[in-house]
Amino acid sequence: MNITGWRTYLVTQSNRSAGRDTEAVVEAALAGGVDAVQLREKGASDARRYEVGKRLRELTADAGVPLIVNDRVDIAAAIDADGVHLGQSDLPVAVARDRLGDDAIVGRSTSTVEQAEAAAAAGADYLGVGAVYGTRTKDVPDAKDGIGTERVGEIARAVDLPVIGIGGIDADNAGAVAAAGAAGVAVVSAITAAEDPEAATAALREAVTR
């Protein structure tokens, strides 16, 4: 799996999808060229996340795009996802890999060089770094909110792993995140809440590539 080629990474969240269901947003993002999809759906029941995840697995598999599950190793295994993304307070990387297999993609959220180095040493496949510009999609301590592109660059230089910037990113500022050293960017609202998610995905991808 070529994670270094992940320019655009959609993180799903139905309550930020302008009244559309998650499947419709993902279909549009896939048409727009999204490189990876993460099933997040914070606040949804386990049953709901499982059902949505099964449908997203079908869509992403048909498109040849990896499906990652936020936090939940059990749901990732249940829907045969390609991997899991873990926060700092989630299971250790090694435990997730043991549960999902050696071929699983395991990402880790980081906001400091120290966290990034620890994740790399633990065997993470990529890092989600942020919140770069601040975020409104989750509660983040002030020290981790709006860390800026300079920190993204510091982390990218410190570890030999693909860095995916996340937090407050859109087509207008994604290029600066990539220029700092990120392989790509992960977004929620920039795609899910867009009037045209397909076009928003394509614009984001163009900004990062350029």
Secondary structure, 3 states (H helix, E strand, C coil): CCHHHCCEEEECCHHHCCCCCHHHHHHHHHHCCCCEEEECCCCCCHHHHHHHHHHHHHHHHHHCCCEEEECCHHHHHHCCCCEEEECCCCCCHHHHHHHHCCCCEEEEEECCHHHHHHHHHHCCCEEEECCCCCCCCCCCCHHHCCCHHHHHHHHHHHCCCCEEEECCCCCCCHHHHHHHCCCEEEECHHHHCCCCHHHHHHHHHHHHHC
